[in-house]
Structure formats: C-alpha cells, structure tokens
Amino acid sequence: MSSRDNFGGFSNNLELDLICSTSGGFISANKNIFDNLVLSDIAKVVLEESVNGTVLLKIGNGGPKVFMVAGVHGNELSPQIAMMYLLDYLLETEINGTVYMVPFAAPKASMESKRYLDGVDLNRSAHKTGSVTNIILNKIINSGVSGLGDFHSSAPNTNPGKEGVFCSKEPSSESLTIAEFIANSMGSEAIKYNRAGIPFKGALEDESNLAGIPAVTCEVFAPVSFANEKTCGRSLLQMKSFLEYFGVLL
C-alpha cells in the first residue's frame, strides 16, 4: 500500500501512504486543532507527512475492512481531532479487521480553517476526476471495504444544525441500517434520503453509496472552526460505534 510500511515500531501493522500531493498544509499552524491534539509519536508523524499532502493510514490485517474520513471540510475541527484520538486508541487495542483512515482530507484547508480547499467544496466534487475526494473515493473502491464513515461537524443554522447521521435508502440500503445503529447508540437521529446523489451530488458518502459501498455521514454539533473535549468526544463515540457495527471493535 504505502510509502512507509510498518514504520517506527508501531503496532497493529500500521501503514502510511501519501495519496495526494496538492493538498498539503501545516496542520499544527491551526491553534484550535493543535491545542486539542495529544502529541503521540504517531500524531507527530501524521502532522509531518500532512505537510506534503493527504495521508492515508491502514491499521490491522484481514477481517472486515472499513474506511473512515475526516476533514473533508477543513473548518470542521472536532472529527479531525477525534480521528487522531481514534488512531492512538486503535494502536493500543486488539481489533478484528482492517481500518483505512484519512484524518485530514485536505491539510491545507485544515491549516487555514477553511471549509473549502482552494475554493473547491470537496463534499460536492467526489465525482470529479482529480479532486481530493475523488482520489479518496477511488481508494475506497479499490480497497474492497465493506463500508465508509465520513465524519463532519454541523454548526448552528446549517444543515442539519444538530447531531445526526446522514444516510440514503437506495441504492445501498445498508446505509440506512448503519445510520440507525450509530444514531441509536448516540441518542441522535438518522437523517434519511430516498436515493444517494439527491440532493447532494458529489458528496463522498453519496458517491460511495452509488458505487455500491454502504456509507454514512456522521455529524456532531459544533460551531465553525471550534473544537473542545465534548465535541471531540462525541465524534469519537460516533467513530467507535461505526467500527462496532462492522465488528472491528467488539
């Protein structure tokens, strides 16, 4: 898979790959992210590599395979931080499967705390060849995973403006099942659409569902460019629930 396989003595067969070289940024320059991170050895590696672009991590070997993404919108900070917490957790935990993780989809946008990368909404361009999310989508498809979790945050007076899990009923009906599992575990809501791609054409979740890979978008409630222990904790619980659904965490 990677440019750096099983590196640095990390456990659980950790691998790292740089999958896009046009999106790099100094994530540590975003004080709201940096102040909430735990600077573990692997966190330092991810921050260093993210200067060069989008980092994909693979943890585990065999078993059910899933894909997880955060930072598609650079100013939605809580899921990006939470996925770094999850990374530390998975390296210390016996897991039943393989997890592909993109903690910072667009490091430059995260660095600048901007929703878009160079003016492009990555959650409306996953169908466009060469976009960061299209590159991620191709990795999802080619990895043979059973599901995708895309993790976001939603601010007041936005859609959905509350904690919840987006899903669609068609063509991947399991999207709804995953969403209801996570929402029930969180005491939140499964936000249901009849068919992927309507109304959110180009969203990573929708394009994954259209490609036959069940996907959901998990939203925590947090103001724009804001994160604290509570919002990061809620996002982390969503991520763990996603992994529990697939049996990766028991």
C-alpha positions as CSV (number, residue, x, y, z in Angstrom):
1,M,0.0,0.0,0.0
2,S,2.4,2.6,1.2
3,S,5.4,4.7,1.1
4,R,6.1,3.8,4.7
5,D,5.0,0.3,5.8
6,N,5.1,-0.9,9.4
7,F,7.3,2.1,10.3
8,G,8.6,3.3,13.6
9,G,7.8,0.2,15.6
10,F,4.0,0.9,15.7
11,S,1.7,-2.0,16.4
12,N,-1.3,-3.4,14.5
13,N,0.5,-3.5,11.2
14,L,0.3,0.3,10.7
15,E,1.0,1.5,7.2
16,L,1.0,5.1,5.8
17,D,0.5,6.4,2.3
18,L,0.6,9.9,0.8
19,I,-2.3,9.8,-1.7
20,C,-2.5,13.4,-2.9
21,S,0.4,15.8,-3.1
22,T,-1.6,19.0,-3.9
23,S,-3.4,19.3,-0.6
24,G,-0.6,19.7,1.9
25,G,-0.6,22.1,4.8
26,F,0.9,22.7,8.3
27,I,-1.9,21.5,10.4
28,S,-0.1,22.5,13.6
29,A,-0.5,26.1,12.5
30,N,-4.2,25.8,13.3
31,K,-4.1,26.5,17.0
32,N,-7.6,25.1,17.6
33,I,-6.5,21.8,16.3
34,F,-3.1,21.7,17.8
35,D,-4.2,22.7,21.3
36,N,-6.7,19.7,21.3
37,L,-4.3,17.1,19.9
38,V,-2.4,14.6,22.0
39,L,1.1,14.7,20.5
40,S,1.8,11.0,20.5
41,D,4.5,9.6,18.3
42,I,2.1,8.7,15.5
43,A,0.4,12.1,15.7
44,K,3.8,13.7,15.1
45,V,4.3,11.5,12.0
46,V,0.9,12.3,10.6
47,L,1.4,16.1,11.1
48,E,4.8,15.9,9.5
49,E,3.6,13.9,6.5
50,S,0.5,16.1,6.0
51,V,2.7,19.0,5.0
52,N,3.2,17.0,1.8
53,G,-0.4,16.2,1.2
54,T,-3.3,13.9,2.2
55,V,-2.3,10.9,4.4
56,L,-4.0,7.5,4.3
57,L,-3.3,5.2,7.2
58,K,-4.1,1.4,7.3
59,I,-4.3,-0.4,10.6
60,G,-4.8,-4.2,11.0
61,N,-4.7,-7.1,8.7
62,G,-7.6,-9.3,7.4
63,G,-11.1,-9.4,8.9
64,P,-13.8,-6.9,8.0
65,K,-12.4,-3.8,6.2
66,V,-13.8,-0.3,6.6
67,F,-12.8,3.2,5.5
68,M,-13.1,6.4,7.6
69,V,-12.5,10.0,6.6
70,A,-12.5,13.4,8.4
71,G,-11.6,16.9,7.3
72,V,-13.4,17.0,4.0
73,H,-14.4,20.4,5.2
74,G,-11.3,21.9,6.8
75,N,-13.1,24.1,9.3
76,E,-15.0,21.2,10.9
77,L,-12.3,20.5,13.5
78,S,-13.8,18.1,16.0
79,P,-13.9,15.0,13.8
80,Q,-10.3,15.6,12.6
81,I,-9.1,15.7,16.2
82,A,-11.3,12.8,17.2
83,M,-9.8,10.6,14.4
84,M,-6.4,11.2,15.8
85,Y,-7.7,10.1,19.2
86,L,-9.1,7.0,17.5
87,L,-5.8,6.3,15.8
88,D,-4.0,6.3,19.2
89,Y,-6.8,4.0,20.5
90,L,-6.6,1.5,17.7
91,L,-2.8,1.2,18.0
92,E,-3.3,0.2,21.7
93,T,-6.3,-2.1,21.1
94,E,-6.8,-5.6,19.7
95,I,-9.0,-5.1,16.6
96,N,-10.9,-7.6,14.5
97,G,-10.3,-6.3,11.0
98,T,-8.7,-3.6,8.9
99,V,-9.3,0.1,9.2
100,Y,-8.3,2.7,6.5
101,M,-8.2,6.2,7.9
102,V,-7.8,9.7,6.4
103,P,-7.7,12.0,9.5
104,F,-7.1,15.2,7.4
105,A,-8.6,15.0,3.9
106,A,-7.3,18.5,3.0
107,P,-4.5,19.6,5.3
108,K,-4.2,23.0,3.7
109,A,-7.9,23.7,4.3
110,S,-7.4,22.4,7.9
111,M,-4.4,24.7,8.4
112,E,-6.4,27.7,7.2
113,S,-9.6,26.5,9.0
114,K,-11.5,27.0,5.7
115,R,-14.5,24.9,4.6
116,Y,-13.2,24.7,1.0
117,L,-9.8,23.7,-0.4
118,D,-8.7,26.4,-2.8
119,G,-12.3,27.4,-3.3
120,V,-13.5,23.8,-4.0
121,D,-16.1,22.1,-1.9
122,L,-14.7,18.7,-1.6
123,N,-18.1,17.3,-0.5
124,R,-19.6,18.3,-3.8
125,S,-16.7,17.1,-6.0
126,A,-16.1,13.5,-5.2
127,H,-17.4,12.6,-8.7
128,K,-14.9,14.9,-10.4
129,T,-11.7,13.3,-11.6
130,G,-8.6,14.5,-9.8
131,S,-10.3,16.1,-6.8
132,V,-9.1,15.1,-3.4
133,T,-12.3,13.4,-2.6
134,N,-12.3,11.6,-6.0
135,I,-8.9,10.3,-5.2
136,I,-10.2,9.1,-1.8
137,L,-13.3,7.6,-3.4
138,N,-11.1,5.5,-5.7
139,K,-9.1,4.3,-2.8
140,I,-12.3,3.3,-1.1
141,I,-13.5,1.4,-4.1
142,N,-10.1,-0.3,-4.7
143,S,-9.6,-1.2,-1.1
144,G,-12.6,-3.6,-1.1
145,V,-14.0,-2.2,2.1
146,S,-17.5,-3.1,3.4
147,G,-18.4,0.5,4.4
148,L,-17.4,4.1,4.6
149,G,-17.9,6.6,7.5
150,D,-17.4,10.2,6.6
151,F,-17.2,12.4,9.8
152,H,-18.2,16.0,9.9
153,S,-19.5,18.7,12.3
154,S,-22.6,20.9,11.9
155,A,-22.8,24.4,13.2
156,P,-26.0,26.3,14.3
157,N,-28.2,27.4,11.4
158,T,-26.6,25.0,9.0
159,N,-27.8,21.6,7.6
160,P,-28.5,19.6,9.7
161,G,-27.7,22.1,12.6
162,K,-27.7,19.2,15.1
163,E,-26.0,15.9,15.8
164,G,-27.1,13.2,13.4
165,V,-26.2,10.7,10.7
166,F,-27.0,11.2,7.1
167,C,-27.8,8.1,5.0
168,S,-29.8,7.0,1.9
169,K,-32.2,4.2,1.3
170,E,-31.1,3.5,-2.2
171,P,-29.1,2.1,-3.9
172,S,-27.1,0.8,-0.8
173,S,-29.9,0.0,1.7
174,E,-27.3,-0.8,4.3
175,S,-26.5,2.9,4.6
176,L,-29.8,3.3,6.5
177,T,-29.0,0.3,8.7
178,I,-25.6,1.7,9.6
179,A,-27.0,5.2,10.3
180,E,-29.7,3.8,12.6
181,F,-27.2,1.7,14.5
182,I,-25.0,4.8,15.1
183,A,-27.8,7.2,15.8
184,N,-29.4,4.8,18.3
185,S,-26.1,4.3,20.1
186,M,-25.6,8.1,20.3
187,G,-29.2,9.0,21.1
188,S,-29.3,11.2,18.0
189,E,-31.1,10.9,14.6
190,A,-30.7,9.1,11.3
191,I,-31.3,11.7,8.6
192,K,-32.7,9.7,5.7
193,Y,-32.8,10.5,2.0
194,N,-34.5,8.2,-0.5
195,R,-31.6,8.0,-3.0
196,A,-27.9,8.8,-2.9
197,G,-26.9,11.8,-5.1
198,I,-30.2,13.6,-4.5
199,P,-29.8,16.4,-3.4
200,F,-26.1,16.0,-2.6
201,K,-24.4,15.1,-5.8
202,G,-20.6,14.8,-5.4
203,A,-20.8,14.2,-1.6
204,L,-18.3,11.5,-0.7
205,E,-21.0,9.5,1.2
206,D,-23.4,9.7,-1.8
207,E,-20.8,8.7,-4.4
208,S,-19.7,5.8,-2.3
209,N,-23.3,4.6,-2.0
210,L,-23.8,4.9,-5.7
211,A,-20.6,2.8,-6.2
212,G,-22.2,0.1,-4.1
213,I,-20.3,0.7,-0.9
214,P,-22.6,1.5,2.0
215,A,-21.7,4.9,3.5
216,V,-22.9,7.4,6.1
217,T,-22.0,10.9,7.1
218,C,-21.8,11.4,10.8
219,E,-22.3,15.0,12.1
220,V,-21.6,16.3,15.6
221,F,-22.9,19.7,16.7
222,A,-20.1,22.3,17.0
223,P,-19.6,25.9,15.8
224,V,-17.5,26.5,12.8
225,S,-13.7,26.3,13.5
226,F,-14.4,25.2,17.1
227,A,-13.5,22.1,19.0
228,N,-13.4,21.1,22.6
229,E,-13.3,18.0,24.7
230,K,-17.0,17.5,24.5
231,T,-17.4,17.9,20.7
232,C,-14.3,15.7,20.0
233,G,-15.6,13.1,22.4
234,R,-19.0,12.9,20.7
235,S,-17.3,12.5,17.3
236,L,-15.0,9.8,18.8
237,L,-18.1,7.9,20.1
238,Q,-19.6,8.0,16.6
239,M,-16.4,6.6,15.1
240,K,-16.3,3.8,17.7
241,S,-20.0,3.0,17.0
242,F,-19.3,2.8,13.3
243,L,-16.5,0.3,14.0
244,E,-18.7,-1.7,16.3
245,Y,-21.4,-2.0,13.6
246,F,-18.9,-3.8,11.4
247,G,-17.4,-5.9,14.2
248,V,-14.0,-4.3,14.0
249,L,-14.4,-3.3,17.7
250,L,-16.0,-5.9,19.9
